[in-house]
């Protein structure tokens, strides 16, 4: 059975030390790792020029970035439990499938950490009028370091 780190790498995620950013992308507080919001490379608005399927992939892209920041701070994905995910979706007023978009994030976390184990997390999926840089999706997360 693969560890979360091995699973992530088998899925093609590449981990390398990151250059310091304007803000702390992942900070440790006690036994928790708390990330900043990470925006998708995809720009646009769900319900207008971005499909739910494209939004799903954008949410997956966000959590890949989150995991790289967690790795950069902690040195591994092993020994972590996913506690909480906040998914923000740049969407029109009548768009109501934010939860389906953020499933892209949750599904990848379940695949890496296990849906019935350390990947089973609390989540919010919210619609926003706009996100920084016009990003389609932004995701932040909290992880617990298992002793």
Secondary structure as the mmCIF struct_conf table of DSSP 4:
data_model
#
loop_
_struct_conf.conf_type_id
_struct_conf.id
_struct_conf.beg_label_comp_id
_struct_conf.beg_label_asym_id
_struct_conf.beg_label_seq_id
_struct_conf.end_label_comp_id
_struct_conf.end_label_asym_id
_struct_conf.end_label_seq_id
HELX_RH_AL_P HELX_RH_AL_P1 UNK A 4 UNK A 10
TURN_TY1_P TURN_TY1_P1 UNK A 11 UNK A 12
HELX_LH_PP_P HELX_LH_PP_P1 UNK A 17 UNK A 20
BEND BEND1 UNK A 22 UNK A 23
BEND BEND2 UNK A 25 UNK A 25
STRN STRN1 UNK A 26 UNK A 29
TURN_TY1_P TURN_TY1_P2 UNK A 30 UNK A 31
STRN STRN2 UNK A 32 UNK A 35
HELX_LH_PP_P HELX_LH_PP_P2 UNK A 36 UNK A 37
STRN STRN3 UNK A 38 UNK A 39
BEND BEND3 UNK A 41 UNK A 41
STRN STRN4 UNK A 43 UNK A 43
BEND BEND4 UNK A 44 UNK A 44
STRN STRN5 UNK A 46 UNK A 46
TURN_TY1_P TURN_TY1_P3 UNK A 47 UNK A 49
STRN STRN6 UNK A 50 UNK A 50
HELX_RH_AL_P HELX_RH_AL_P2 UNK A 52 UNK A 74
BEND BEND5 UNK A 75 UNK A 75
BEND BEND6 UNK A 77 UNK A 77
TURN_TY1_P TURN_TY1_P4 UNK A 78 UNK A 79
STRN STRN7 UNK A 80 UNK A 90
STRN STRN8 UNK A 91 UNK A 91
TURN_TY1_P TURN_TY1_P5 UNK A 93 UNK A 94
HELX_RH_AL_P HELX_RH_AL_P3 UNK A 98 UNK A 113
HELX_RH_PI_P HELX_RH_PI_P1 UNK A 114 UNK A 118
TURN_TY1_P TURN_TY1_P6 UNK A 119 UNK A 119
STRN STRN9 UNK A 122 UNK A 128
BEND BEND7 UNK A 129 UNK A 129
HELX_RH_3T_P HELX_RH_3T_P1 UNK A 132 UNK A 134
STRN STRN10 UNK A 135 UNK A 135
BEND BEND8 UNK A 136 UNK A 136
STRN STRN11 UNK A 137 UNK A 145
#
